Amino acid sequence: MIRSGDRLATVESLQLEREIIKFAKEGRNRWLPSLATLISPLHCRKISESYSWLLRSRDGVMGLTGDAGAGKSTVTQEFLRHFEVGTLLLSPNTGGRESLRDLAVNHQDQRIAQAFDQTQTVAAALTNKRLFQRAKGGLILVDEAGLVGIKDLSEILREAKAVSARVLLVGDTKQHHGVPAGDALRILKRHAGLKSQRLYEIHRQKSNPDYLEIVSLVAKGEVNRASARLQQRGWVTELKDEGNAPAQWRRNYCACGVKENRPAWWLPPGRKSSA
């Protein structure tokens, strides 16, 4: 173990950090851009700028960050539309994999639909490295890259080098860290000068201004204010456990369902609470 101030690191982890930093730096300005100009503007100026930047980028490792609902999926879908060679999409967990696969449903571009439908988890791809052949001479897209540990990312970059593929890291450094050791995305941004585009404006909840305000507060880290707004609107209710909690929960949730004329879900924390 190596100590630096109040931090500890293994020799192996430091070697892996140097490896991914070196890979990112060596791949800078060494690729032909996907397209020189933007084909057509998207519905938001910042989304169009990010999309256009990706098309013009000459880096081997690129970054796209942003808060949840800011349009990262929109940008990546449009980017893949104009990426004429093979692609491999990866997610650090099965939930993320299924979310990407859902994007394949009813997608007009069959090539893009197939890419999303064949999304793999990082673990599956590193177990069966033949999957990286799909991205030969093309692109490896890693979604929720902020959750990927340094060991996994170093292996992904090695495979990218082996198949001459570029890498697009999509995620958000403001999210919680992944379980695996290492903070790969932040390390690349801080020490390799990873060039990336960040999307700030949230679009997903624009049809509901109340939800948009709360989600925007959470994105800014103002969780207490967001929680207060939820309680003011009656969307979150804290009930004291006075010994009859299950019965109290049932009354409140059923009343909510009748009032709103829609199903109410009751999710007890354990088996005893479900009686």
Accessible surface in RSA format (square Angstrom, percent):
REM  Atomic radii and reference values for relative SASA: ProtOr
REM  Chains: A
REM  Algorithm: Lee & Richards
REM  Probe-radius: 1.40
REM  Slices: 20
REM RES _ NUM      All-atoms   Total-Side   Main-Chain    Non-polar    All polar
REM                ABS   REL    ABS   REL    ABS   REL    ABS   REL    ABS   REL
RES MET A   1   152.44  78.9  86.52  57.3  65.92 157.0  73.36  62.4  79.08 104.8
RES ILE A   2    76.80  43.7  72.55  54.0   4.26  10.3  75.51  54.4   1.30   3.5
RES ARG A   3   163.02  68.4 133.83  68.2  29.19  69.5  51.38  70.2 111.64  67.7
RES SER A   4    81.92  69.2  71.47  95.4  10.45  24.1  38.26  81.5  43.66  61.2
RES GLY A   5    67.46  83.2   0.00   N/A  67.46  83.2  46.04 126.3  21.42  48.0
RES ASP A   6   134.41  94.1 102.10 101.6  32.31  76.4  44.61 105.0  89.80  89.6
RES ARG A   7   173.93  73.0 169.68  86.5   4.25  10.1  57.75  78.9 116.18  70.4
RES LEU A   8    98.26  54.7  66.91  47.9  31.35  78.8  67.35  47.3  30.91  83.2
RES ALA A   9    29.02  26.7  23.59  36.4   5.43  12.3  29.02  40.9   0.00   0.0
RES THR A  10    58.86  41.9  57.99  58.8   0.87   2.1  53.29  71.6   5.57   8.4
RES VAL A  11    82.58  54.3  80.19  72.6   2.39   5.8  80.25  69.7   2.33   6.3
RES GLU A  12   101.10  58.0  97.79  74.0   3.31   7.9  36.31  70.2  64.79  52.9
RES SER A  13    25.70  21.7  24.64  32.9   1.05   2.4  23.61  50.3   2.09   2.9
RES LEU A  14    43.97  24.5  43.66  31.2   0.31   0.8  43.66  30.7   0.31   0.8
RES GLN A  15   101.93  57.0  95.78  70.0   6.15  14.6  27.57  58.7  74.36  56.4
RES LEU A  16    17.79   9.9  17.79  12.7   0.00   0.0  17.79  12.5   0.00   0.0
RES GLU A  17    44.49  25.5  44.49  33.7   0.00   0.0   2.25   4.4  42.24  34.5
RES ARG A  18   151.29  63.5 146.00  74.4   5.29  12.6  67.66  92.5  83.63  50.7
RES GLU A  19    60.00  34.4  52.80  39.9   7.20  17.1  38.17  73.8  21.84  17.8
RES ILE A  20     0.27   0.2   0.14   0.1   0.14   0.3   0.27   0.2   0.00   0.0
RES ILE A  21    29.10  16.6  29.10  21.7   0.00   0.0  29.10  21.0   0.00   0.0
RES LYS A  22   126.70  61.8 122.30  75.0   4.40  10.5  68.80  61.9  57.91  61.7
RES PHE A  23    40.65  20.3  35.68  22.1   4.97  12.9  38.39  23.3   2.26   6.5
RES ALA A  24     7.12   6.5   1.96   3.0   5.16  11.7   1.96   2.8   5.16  13.7
RES LYS A  25   105.99  51.7  93.32  57.3  12.67  30.2  46.76  42.1  59.23  63.1
RES GLU A  26    84.10  48.3  74.00  56.0  10.10  24.1  38.86  75.2  45.25  36.9
RES GLY A  27    12.37  15.3   0.00   N/A  12.37  15.3  12.20  33.5   0.17   0.4
RES ARG A  28    75.03  31.5  65.02  33.1  10.00  23.8  18.67  25.5  56.35  34.2
RES ASN A  29    80.80  55.7  68.68  66.4  12.12  29.2  17.62  42.4  63.18  61.1
RES ARG A  30   178.08  74.8 143.26  73.0  34.82  82.9  38.72  52.9 139.36  84.5
RES TRP A  31    71.79  28.8  68.66  33.2   3.13   7.3  64.03  34.1   7.76  12.6
RES LEU A  32   148.82  82.9 137.06  98.1  11.76  29.6 137.06  96.3  11.76  31.6
RES PRO A  33    48.36  35.2  34.05  31.0  14.31  52.0  34.05  28.1  14.31  88.9
RES SER A  34    31.45  26.6   2.56   3.4  28.89  66.6  12.41  26.4  19.04  26.7
RES LEU A  35    57.64  32.1  53.73  38.4   3.91   9.8  57.64  40.5   0.00   0.0
RES ALA A  36    73.80  67.9  58.36  90.1  15.43  35.1  61.04  86.0  12.76  33.8
RES THR A  37    96.83  68.9  92.92  94.2   3.91   9.3  67.36  90.5  29.48  44.6
RES LEU A  38    49.23  27.4  28.01  20.0  21.22  53.3  28.01  19.7  21.22  57.1
RES ILE A  39   104.98  59.7  76.57  57.0  28.41  68.5  79.49  57.2  25.49  69.2
RES SER A  40    59.12  50.0  57.69  77.0   1.43   3.3  32.50  69.2  26.62  37.3
RES PRO A  41   109.74  80.0  91.83  83.7  17.91  65.1  91.83  75.8  17.91 111.3
RES LEU A  42    35.36  19.7  17.97  12.9  17.39  43.7  22.60  15.9  12.76  34.3
RES HIS A  43   137.44  75.1  90.82  63.1  46.62 119.3  83.34  85.9  54.10  62.9
RES CYS A  44    16.52  12.5  10.83  12.1   5.69  13.4   8.65  21.9   7.87   8.5
RES ARG A  45   178.25  74.8 162.76  83.0  15.49  36.9  80.26 109.7  97.99  59.4
RES LYS A  46    56.82  27.7  55.87  34.3   0.95   2.3  27.11  24.4  29.71  31.6
RES ILE A  47     1.46   0.8   1.46   1.1   0.00   0.0   1.46   1.0   0.00   0.0
RES SER A  48    11.94  10.1  11.69  15.6   0.25   0.6  11.15  23.7   0.79   1.1
RES GLU A  49    70.81  40.7  63.36  47.9   7.46  17.8  36.92  71.4  33.90  27.7
RES SER A  50     0.00   0.0   0.00   0.0   0.00   0.0   0.00   0.0   0.00   0.0
RES TYR A  51     2.27   1.1   2.27   1.3   0.00   0.0   1.27   1.0   1.01   1.2
RES SER A  52    10.53   8.9  10.35  13.8   0.18   0.4   6.97  14.8   3.56   5.0
RES TRP A  53    47.89  19.2  47.82  23.1   0.07   0.2  26.03  13.9  21.86  35.5
RES LEU A  54     0.00   0.0   0.00   0.0   0.00   0.0   0.00   0.0   0.00   0.0
RES LEU A  55     0.27   0.1   0.27   0.2   0.00   0.0   0.27   0.2   0.00   0.0
RES ARG A  56   118.56  49.8 108.80  55.5   9.76  23.2  36.95  50.5  81.60  49.5
RES SER A  57    10.11   8.5   1.38   1.8   8.73  20.1   9.01  19.2   1.10   1.5
RES ARG A  58   100.18  42.1  95.99  48.9   4.19  10.0  34.23  46.8  65.95  40.0
RES ASP A  59     7.02   4.9   7.02   7.0   0.00   0.0   3.55   8.4   3.47   3.5
RES GLY A  60     4.10   5.1   0.00   N/A   4.10   5.1   3.40   9.3   0.70   1.6
RES VAL A  61     4.54   3.0   0.40   0.4   4.14  10.0   0.40   0.3   4.14  11.2
RES MET A  62     0.24   0.1   0.07   0.0   0.17   0.4   0.24   0.2   0.00   0.0
RES GLY A  63     0.00   0.0   0.00   N/A   0.00   0.0   0.00   0.0   0.00   0.0
RES LEU A  64     0.00   0.0   0.00   0.0   0.00   0.0   0.00   0.0   0.00   0.0
RES THR A  65     2.84   2.0   2.84   2.9   0.00   0.0   0.97   1.3   1.87   2.8
RES GLY A  66     0.00   0.0   0.00   N/A   0.00   0.0   0.00   0.0   0.00   0.0
RES ASP A  67    13.88   9.7  13.13  13.1   0.75   1.8   3.65   8.6  10.23  10.2
RES ALA A  68    56.92  52.3  47.97  74.0   8.95  20.4  50.99  71.8   5.93  15.7
RES GLY A  69     6.87   8.5   0.00   N/A   6.87   8.5   3.40   9.3   3.47   7.8
RES ALA A  70     0.75   0.7   0.00   0.0   0.75   1.7   0.00   0.0   0.75   2.0
RES GLY A  71    13.00  16.0   0.00   N/A  13.00  16.0  10.68  29.3   2.33   5.2
RES LYS A  72    31.64  15.4  29.31  18.0   2.33   5.5  21.76  19.6   9.88  10.5
RES SER A  73    51.93  43.9  46.66  62.3   5.26  12.1  21.39  45.5  30.54  42.8
RES THR A  74    47.24  33.6  44.72  45.3   2.53   6.0  19.03  25.6  28.21  42.6
RES VAL A  75     0.00   0.0   0.00   0.0   0.00   0.0   0.00   0.0   0.00   0.0
RES THR A  76     8.33   5.9   8.33   8.4   0.00   0.0   2.86   3.8   5.47   8.3
RES GLN A  77    34.50  19.3  34.45  25.2   0.05   0.1   4.71  10.0  29.79  22.6
RES GLU A  78    34.62  19.9  34.62  26.2   0.00   0.0   0.66   1.3  33.96  27.7
RES PHE A  79     0.05   0.0   0.00   0.0   0.05   0.1   0.00   0.0   0.05   0.1
RES LEU A  80     0.55   0.3   0.55   0.4   0.00   0.0   0.55   0.4   0.00   0.0
RES ARG A  81    78.50  33.0  72.90  37.2   5.61  13.4  27.61  37.7  50.89  30.8
RES HIS A  82    35.51  19.4  30.33  21.1   5.18  13.3  16.23  16.7  19.29  22.4
RES PHE A  83    13.63   6.8  12.07   7.5   1.57   4.1  13.63   8.3   0.00   0.0
RES GLU A  84   134.15  77.0 107.51  81.3  26.64  63.4  55.93 108.2  78.22  63.9
RES VAL A  85    72.43  47.7  62.09  56.2  10.34  24.9  69.17  60.1   3.26   8.8
RES GLY A  86    31.38  38.7   0.00   N/A  31.38  38.7  23.51  64.5   7.88  17.6
RES THR A  87    22.42  15.9   9.29   9.4  13.13  31.3   1.53   2.1  20.89  31.6
RES LEU A  88     2.31   1.3   0.87   0.6   1.43   3.6   2.31   1.6   0.00   0.0
RES LEU A  89     1.40   0.8   0.20   0.1   1.20   3.0   0.20   0.1   1.20   3.2
RES LEU A  90     0.14   0.1   0.14   0.1   0.00   0.0   0.14   0.1   0.00   0.0
RES SER A  91     0.00   0.0   0.00   0.0   0.00   0.0   0.00   0.0   0.00   0.0
RES PRO A  92    36.72  26.8   9.81   8.9  26.90  97.8  10.59   8.7  26.13 162.4
RES ASN A  93    59.12  40.8  53.66  51.9   5.47  13.2  36.56  88.0  22.56  21.8
RES THR A  94    81.05  57.6  79.40  80.5   1.65   3.9  48.20  64.7  32.86  49.7
RES GLY A  95    46.11  56.9   0.00   N/A  46.11  56.9  40.97 112.4   5.14  11.5
RES GLY A  96     4.87   6.0   0.00   N/A   4.87   6.0   2.57   7.0   2.30   5.2
RES ARG A  97    55.09  23.1  55.09  28.1   0.00   0.0   0.06   0.1  55.03  33.4
RES GLU A  98    72.08  41.4  72.08  54.5   0.00   0.0  41.93  81.1  30.14  24.6
RES SER A  99    67.93  57.4  59.89  79.9   8.05  18.5  31.86  67.8  36.07  50.5
RES LEU A 100    13.93   7.8  13.93  10.0   0.00   0.0  13.93   9.8   0.00   0.0
RES ARG A 101    66.56  27.9  63.02  32.1   3.55   8.4  14.17  19.4  52.39  31.8
RES ASP A 102    94.37  66.1  84.73  84.3   9.64  22.8  24.68  58.1  69.69  69.5
RES LEU A 103    52.64  29.3  44.61  31.9   8.03  20.2  48.12  33.8   4.52  12.2
RES ALA A 104    14.88  13.7   7.37  11.4   7.51  17.1   7.45  10.5   7.42  19.7
RES VAL A 105   103.10  67.8  83.44  75.5  19.66  47.4  89.91  78.1  13.19  35.8
RES ASN A 106   142.79  98.5 103.52 100.0  39.27  94.6  39.42  94.9 103.37  99.9
RES HIS A 107    24.57  13.4  13.74   9.6  10.82  27.7  17.10  17.6   7.46   8.7
RES GLN A 108   173.29  96.9 142.49 104.1  30.80  73.3  54.10 115.1 119.20  90.4
RES ASP A 109    33.57  23.5  25.36  25.2   8.21  19.4  12.83  30.2  20.73  20.7
RES GLN A 110   135.00  75.5 128.08  93.6   6.92  16.5  62.89 133.9  72.11  54.7
RES ARG A 111    90.29  37.9  80.85  41.2   9.43  22.5  68.63  93.8  21.65  13.1
RES ILE A 112     1.77   1.0   1.77   1.3   0.00   0.0   1.77   1.3   0.00   0.0
RES ALA A 113    10.59   9.7  10.22  15.8   0.37   0.8  10.47  14.7   0.12   0.3
RES GLN A 114   104.50  58.4  99.08  72.4   5.42  12.9  26.55  56.5  77.94  59.1
RES ALA A 115    13.31  12.2   5.04   7.8   8.27  18.8  11.18  15.7   2.13   5.6
RES PHE A 116     1.59   0.8   1.59   1.0   0.00   0.0   1.59   1.0   0.00   0.0
RES ASP A 117    83.59  58.6  76.72  76.4   6.87  16.2   8.32  19.6  75.27  75.1
RES GLN A 118    64.90  36.3  61.16  44.7   3.74   8.9  17.67  37.6  47.23  35.8
RES THR A 119     0.00   0.0   0.00   0.0   0.00   0.0   0.00   0.0   0.00   0.0
RES GLN A 120    29.78  16.7  29.78  21.8   0.00   0.0   0.00   0.0  29.78  22.6
RES THR A 121    14.57  10.4  14.34  14.5   0.23   0.5   7.87  10.6   6.69  10.1
RES VAL A 122     4.57   3.0   4.57   4.1   0.00   0.0   4.57   4.0   0.00   0.0
RES ALA A 123    69.27  63.7  61.01  94.2   8.26  18.8  66.84  94.1   2.43   6.4
RES ALA A 124    37.01  34.0  27.33  42.2   9.68  22.0  35.53  50.0   1.48   3.9
RES ALA A 125     0.03   0.0   0.03   0.0   0.00   0.0   0.03   0.0   0.00   0.0
RES LEU A 126    25.42  14.2  13.90   9.9  11.52  29.0  14.46  10.2  10.96  29.5
RES THR A 127   120.83  85.9  87.73  88.9  33.10  78.9  70.64  94.9  50.20  75.9
RES ASN A 128    56.60  39.0  53.02  51.2   3.59   8.6  22.33  53.7  34.27  33.1
RES LYS A 129    86.23  42.1  76.64  47.0   9.59  22.8  44.00  39.6  42.23  45.0
RES ARG A 130   189.95  79.8 180.13  91.8   9.82  23.4  78.78 107.7 111.17  67.4
RES LEU A 131    24.60  13.7  22.68  16.2   1.93   4.8  24.54  17.2   0.07   0.2
RES PHE A 132     0.51   0.3   0.51   0.3   0.00   0.0   0.51   0.3   0.00   0.0
RES GLN A 133   102.42  57.3  90.96  66.5  11.45  27.3  40.00  85.1  62.42  47.3
RES ARG A 134    86.70  36.4  68.14  34.7  18.57  44.2  39.20  53.6  47.50  28.8
RES ALA A 135     0.00   0.0   0.00   0.0   0.00   0.0   0.00   0.0   0.00   0.0
RES LYS A 136   142.95  69.7 127.94  78.5  15.01  35.7  73.88  66.5  69.08  73.6
RES GLY A 137    39.48  48.7   0.00   N/A  39.48  48.7  23.67  65.0  15.81  35.4
RES GLY A 138     0.52   0.6   0.00   N/A   0.52   0.6   0.04   0.1   0.48   1.1
RES LEU A 139     0.03   0.0   0.00   0.0   0.03   0.1   0.00   0.0   0.03   0.1
RES ILE A 140     0.00   0.0   0.00   0.0   0.00   0.0   0.00   0.0   0.00   0.0
RES LEU A 141     4.32   2.4   4.29   3.1   0.02   0.1   4.29   3.0   0.02   0.1
RES VAL A 142     0.09   0.1   0.09   0.1   0.00   0.0   0.09   0.1   0.00   0.0
RES ASP A 143    25.21  17.7  25.21  25.1   0.00   0.0   0.60   1.4  24.61  24.5
RES GLU A 144    48.94  28.1  47.98  36.3   0.96   2.3  17.26  33.4  31.68  25.9
RES ALA A 145     3.60   3.3   1.91   3.0   1.68   3.8   1.91   2.7   1.68   4.5
RES GLY A 146     7.05   8.7   0.00   N/A   7.05   8.7   2.64   7.3   4.41   9.9
RES LEU A 147    27.29  15.2  23.60  16.9   3.69   9.3  23.99  16.8   3.31   8.9
RES VAL A 148     6.14   4.0   1.48   1.3   4.66  11.2   4.05   3.5   2.09   5.7
RES GLY A 149     1.14   1.4   0.00   N/A   1.14   1.4   1.10   3.0   0.03   0.1
RES ILE A 150     4.30   2.4   4.30   3.2   0.00   0.0   4.30   3.1   0.00   0.0
RES LYS A 151   111.99  54.6 111.88  68.6   0.11   0.3  79.43  71.5  32.57  34.7
RES ASP A 152    41.57  29.1  41.42  41.2   0.14   0.3   1.86   4.4  39.71  39.6
RES LEU A 153     3.43   1.9   3.43   2.5   0.00   0.0   3.43   2.4   0.00   0.0
RES SER A 154     0.32   0.3   0.14   0.2   0.18   0.4   0.12   0.3   0.20   0.3
RES GLU A 155    26.39  15.1  25.54  19.3   0.84   2.0   6.90  13.4  19.48  15.9
RES ILE A 156     0.02   0.0   0.02   0.0   0.00   0.0   0.02   0.0   0.00   0.0
RES LEU A 157     3.56   2.0   3.56   2.5   0.00   0.0   3.56   2.5   0.00   0.0
RES ARG A 158   110.50  46.4 101.74  51.9   8.75  20.8  55.43  75.8  55.06  33.4
RES GLU A 159    30.99  17.8  30.97  23.4   0.03   0.1   0.03   0.0  30.97  25.3
RES ALA A 160     0.07   0.1   0.00   0.0   0.07   0.2   0.00   0.0   0.07   0.2
RES LYS A 161   147.71  72.1 130.57  80.1  17.14  40.8  84.52  76.1  63.19  67.3
RES ALA A 162    79.44  73.0  38.36  59.2  41.08  93.5  50.05  70.5  29.39  77.9
RES VAL A 163     5.77   3.8   3.63   3.3   2.14   5.2   5.75   5.0   0.02   0.0
RES SER A 164    66.74  56.4  61.16  81.6   5.58  12.9  31.51  67.1  35.23  49.4
RES ALA A 165     3.12   2.9   0.00   0.0   3.12   7.1   0.00   0.0   3.12   8.3
RES ARG A 166     6.01   2.5   6.01   3.1   0.00   0.0   3.36   4.6   2.66   1.6
RES VAL A 167     0.09   0.1   0.09   0.1   0.00   0.0   0.09   0.1   0.00   0.0
RES LEU A 168     0.00   0.0   0.00   0.0   0.00   0.0   0.00   0.0   0.00   0.0
RES LEU A 169     0.25   0.1   0.21   0.1   0.05   0.1   0.21   0.1   0.05   0.1
RES VAL A 170     2.92   1.9   2.92   2.6   0.00   0.0   2.92   2.5   0.00   0.0
RES GLY A 171     2.98   3.7   0.00   N/A   2.98   3.7   2.98   8.2   0.00   0.0
RES ASP A 172     6.49   4.5   5.53   5.5   0.95   2.3   0.00   0.0   6.49   6.5
RES THR A 173    25.40  18.1  22.25  22.6   3.15   7.5   5.75   7.7  19.65  29.7
RES LYS A 174   116.86  57.0  81.16  49.8  35.70  85.0  71.35  64.2  45.50  48.5
RES GLN A 175    65.53  36.6  55.51  40.6  10.02  23.9  25.32  53.9  40.21  30.5
RES HIS A 176   139.96  76.5 124.31  86.4  15.64  40.0  99.21 102.2  40.75  47.4
RES HIS A 177   108.15  59.1  93.36  64.9  14.79  37.8  59.76  61.6  48.39  56.3
RES GLY A 178    19.91  24.6   0.00   N/A  19.91  24.6   5.90  16.2  14.01  31.4
RES VAL A 179   152.96 100.7 124.28 112.5  28.68  69.1 131.15 114.0  21.81  59.1
RES PRO A 180    62.96  45.9  48.61  44.3  14.35  52.2  59.52  49.1   3.44  21.4
RES ALA A 181    82.75  76.1  62.75  96.8  20.00  45.5  73.02 102.8   9.73  25.8
RES GLY A 182    39.38  48.6   0.00   N/A  39.38  48.6  16.90  46.4  22.48  50.3
RES ASP A 183    30.13  21.1  27.11  27.0   3.02   7.1  21.36  50.3   8.77   8.7
RES ALA A 184     1.24   1.1   0.45   0.7   0.79   1.8   0.45   0.6   0.79   2.1
RES LEU A 185     1.93   1.1   1.03   0.7   0.90   2.3   1.12   0.8   0.81   2.2
RES ARG A 186    41.85  17.6  39.77  20.3   2.08   5.0  17.85  24.4  24.00  14.5
RES ILE A 187    14.90   8.5  14.90  11.1   0.00   0.0  14.90  10.7   0.00   0.0
RES LEU A 188     0.00   0.0   0.00   0.0   0.00   0.0   0.00   0.0   0.00   0.0
RES LYS A 189    73.62  35.9  56.70  34.8  16.93  40.3  38.02  34.2  35.61  37.9
RES ARG A 190   154.81  65.0 121.41  61.9  33.40  79.5  53.17  72.7 101.64  61.6
RES HIS A 191    93.95  51.3  78.17  54.3  15.77  40.4  46.95  48.4  47.00  54.7
RES ALA A 192     1.22   1.1   0.00   0.0   1.22   2.8   0.80   1.1   0.42   1.1
RES GLY A 193    41.49  51.2   0.00   N/A  41.49  51.2  32.08  88.0   9.41  21.1
RES LEU A 194    15.21   8.5   1.85   1.3  13.35  33.6   4.16   2.9  11.05  29.7
RES LYS A 195    93.68  45.7  86.54  53.1   7.14  17.0  59.14  53.2  34.55  36.8
RES SER A 196    30.95  26.1   6.26   8.4  24.68  56.9   0.22   0.5  30.73  43.0
RES GLN A 197    34.45  19.3  33.51  24.5   0.94   2.2   0.94   2.0  33.51  25.4
RES ARG A 198    45.42  19.1  40.82  20.8   4.60  11.0  31.16  42.6  14.26   8.6
RES LEU A 199     1.69   0.9   1.69   1.2   0.00   0.0   1.69   1.2   0.00   0.0
RES TYR A 200   146.69  68.5 135.23  76.9  11.46  29.8  99.15  74.5  47.54  58.6
RES GLU A 201    85.32  49.0  75.10  56.8  10.22  24.3  40.44  78.2  44.89  36.6
RES ILE A 202    10.26   5.8   4.98   3.7   5.28  12.7   4.98   3.6   5.28  14.3
RES HIS A 203    35.07  19.2  24.79  17.2  10.28  26.3  20.36  21.0  14.71  17.1
RES ARG A 204   161.52  67.8 129.70  66.1  31.82  75.8  58.34  79.7 103.18  62.5
RES GLN A 205    42.59  23.8  39.78  29.1   2.81   6.7  15.27  32.5  27.32  20.7
RES LYS A 206   101.48  49.5  83.84  51.4  17.64  42.0  53.95  48.6  47.53  50.6
RES SER A 207   113.83  96.2  72.93  97.3  40.90  94.2  58.61 124.8  55.22  77.4
RES ASN A 208    54.05  37.3  52.34  50.6   1.71   4.1  15.14  36.4  38.90  37.6
RES PRO A 209    98.32  71.7  92.56  84.4   5.76  20.9  93.48  77.2   4.85  30.1
RES ASP A 210    59.18  41.5  58.79  58.5   0.39   0.9   1.20   2.8  57.98  57.8
RES TYR A 211    95.02  44.4  95.02  54.1   0.00   0.0  60.55  45.5  34.47  42.5
RES LEU A 212    42.38  23.6  42.38  30.3   0.00   0.0  42.38  29.8   0.00   0.0
RES GLU A 213    61.12  35.1  54.05  40.9   7.07  16.8  35.66  69.0  25.46  20.8
RES ILE A 214     8.82   5.0   8.82   6.6   0.00   0.0   8.82   6.4   0.00   0.0
RES VAL A 215    40.34  26.5  38.97  35.3   1.37   3.3  39.95  34.7   0.39   1.1
RES SER A 216    28.30  23.9  27.65  36.9   0.66   1.5  17.99  38.3  10.32  14.5
RES LEU A 217     9.98   5.6   9.98   7.1   0.00   0.0   9.98   7.0   0.00   0.0
RES VAL A 218    76.60  50.4  68.42  61.9   8.18  19.7  68.42  59.4   8.18  22.2
RES ALA A 219    21.91  20.1   6.97  10.8  14.94  34.0  17.37  24.5   4.55  12.0
RES LYS A 220   146.18  71.3 112.17  68.8  34.01  81.0  68.63  61.8  77.55  82.6
RES GLY A 221    55.22  68.1   0.00   N/A  55.22  68.1  29.16  80.0  26.07  58.4
RES GLU A 222    59.88  34.4  52.15  39.5   7.73  18.4  32.28  62.4  27.60  22.5
RES VAL A 223    90.19  59.3  88.43  80.1   1.76   4.2  88.43  76.8   1.76   4.8
RES ASN A 224   131.41  90.6 123.48 119.3   7.93  19.1  33.09  79.6  98.32  95.0
RES ARG A 225   116.66  49.0 113.63  57.9   3.03   7.2  52.14  71.3  64.52  39.1
RES ALA A 226     1.98   1.8   1.98   3.1   0.00   0.0   1.98   2.8   0.00   0.0
RES SER A 227    43.57  36.8  41.87  55.9   1.70   3.9  22.08  47.0  21.49  30.1
RES ALA A 228    41.44  38.1  34.08  52.6   7.36  16.7  40.63  57.2   0.81   2.2
RES ARG A 229    53.22  22.3  53.22  27.1   0.00   0.0   4.59   6.3  48.64  29.5
RES LEU A 230    44.33  24.7  44.33  31.7   0.00   0.0  44.33  31.1   0.00   0.0
RES GLN A 231    88.46  49.5  72.09  52.7  16.37  39.0  16.37  34.8  72.09  54.7
RES GLN A 232   130.58  73.0  90.78  66.3  39.80  94.8  46.22  98.4  84.37  64.0
RES ARG A 233    78.36  32.9  50.91  26.0  27.45  65.4  29.84  40.8  48.53  29.4
RES GLY A 234    52.09  64.2   0.00   N/A  52.09  64.2  27.08  74.3  25.01  56.0
RES TRP A 235    99.48  39.9  65.81  31.9  33.67  79.1  48.97  26.1  50.51  81.9
RES VAL A 236    69.77  45.9  63.08  57.1   6.69  16.1  67.06  58.3   2.70   7.3
RES THR A 237    93.72  66.7  64.25  65.1  29.47  70.2  46.93  63.0  46.79  70.7
RES GLU A 238   145.74  83.7 117.35  88.8  28.39  67.6  44.81  86.7 100.93  82.4
RES LEU A 239    51.32  28.6  26.23  18.8  25.09  63.1  27.73  19.5  23.59  63.5
RES LYS A 240   162.42  79.2 152.58  93.6   9.84  23.4 100.61  90.6  61.81  65.8
RES ASP A 241   110.55  77.4  77.52  77.2  33.02  78.1  32.85  77.3  77.70  77.5
RES GLU A 242   136.44  78.3 100.09  75.7  36.35  86.5  39.66  76.7  96.78  79.0
RES GLY A 243    73.87  91.1   0.00   N/A  73.87  91.1  37.85 103.9  36.02  80.7
RES ASN A 244    69.87  48.2  64.30  62.1   5.57  13.4  33.45  80.5  36.42  35.2
RES ALA A 245     4.64   4.3   4.28   6.6   0.35   0.8   4.33   6.1   0.31   0.8
RES PRO A 246    36.31  26.5  36.31  33.1   0.00   0.0  36.31  30.0   0.00   0.0
RES ALA A 247    35.04  32.2  32.51  50.2   2.54   5.8  33.64  47.4   1.41   3.7
RES GLN A 248    41.50  23.2  41.50  30.3   0.00   0.0   5.64  12.0  35.86  27.2
RES TRP A 249    53.22  21.4  53.22  25.8   0.00   0.0  43.52  23.2   9.70  15.7
RES ARG A 250    93.83  39.4  92.33  47.1   1.50   3.6  44.05  60.2  49.78  30.2
RES ARG A 251   140.42  59.0 130.32  66.4  10.10  24.1  76.89 105.1  63.53  38.5
RES ASN A 252    63.83  44.0  55.39  53.5   8.44  20.3  16.10  38.8  47.73  46.1
RES TYR A 253    95.42  44.6  94.57  53.8   0.85   2.2  47.80  35.9  47.62  58.7
RES CYS A 254    81.65  61.8  75.00  83.7   6.65  15.6  28.54  72.3  53.12  57.3
RES ALA A 255    60.53  55.7  48.72  75.2  11.81  26.9  56.94  80.2   3.59   9.5
RES CYS A 256    63.92  48.4  57.93  64.6   6.00  14.1  19.82  50.2  44.10  47.6
RES GLY A 257    11.50  14.2   0.00   N/A  11.50  14.2   8.67  23.8   2.83   6.3
RES VAL A 258   126.66  83.3 107.15  97.0  19.51  47.0 113.54  98.7  13.12  35.6
RES LYS A 259   173.09  84.4 138.91  85.2  34.19  81.4  91.09  82.0  82.01  87.4
RES GLU A 260    83.65  48.0  64.49  48.8  19.16  45.6   7.93  15.3  75.72  61.8
RES ASN A 261   139.29  96.1 116.60 112.7  22.69  54.6  28.80  69.3 110.49 106.8
RES ARG A 262   150.19  63.1 138.60  70.7  11.59  27.6  47.81  65.3 102.39  62.1
RES PRO A 263   113.56  82.8  87.85  80.1  25.71  93.5  99.95  82.5  13.61  84.6
RES ALA A 264    43.28  39.8   7.26  11.2  36.02  81.9  12.79  18.0  30.49  80.8
RES TRP A 265   193.68  77.7 182.23  88.2  11.45  26.9 164.74  87.8  28.95  47.0
RES TRP A 266    65.54  26.3  46.66  22.6  18.88  44.3  45.56  24.3  19.98  32.4
RES LEU A 267   145.97  81.3 121.50  86.9  24.47  61.5 122.17  85.8  23.80  64.0
RES PRO A 268    44.19  32.2  24.98  22.8  19.21  69.8  25.39  21.0  18.80 116.8
RES PRO A 269   113.98  83.1  68.15  62.1  45.83 166.6  81.33  67.1  32.65 203.0
RES GLY A 270    34.41  42.4   0.00   N/A  34.41  42.4  33.78  92.7   0.63   1.4
RES ARG A 271   225.78  94.8 209.16 106.6  16.63  39.6  83.11 113.6 142.67  86.5
RES LYS A 272   195.11  95.2 174.69 107.2  20.42  48.6 125.77 113.2  69.34  73.9
RES SER A 273    22.92  19.4  20.47  27.3   2.44   5.6   2.53   5.4  20.39  28.6
RES SER A 274    59.63  50.4  40.36  53.9  19.27  44.4  22.33  47.5  37.30  52.3
RES ALA A 275    90.84  83.5  56.48  87.2  34.35  78.1  89.48 126.0   1.35   3.6
END  Absolute sums over single chains surface
CHAIN  1 A    15957.9      13063.9       2894.0       8549.1       7408.8
END  Absolute sums over all chains
TOTAL         15957.9      13063.9       2894.0       8549.1       7408.8
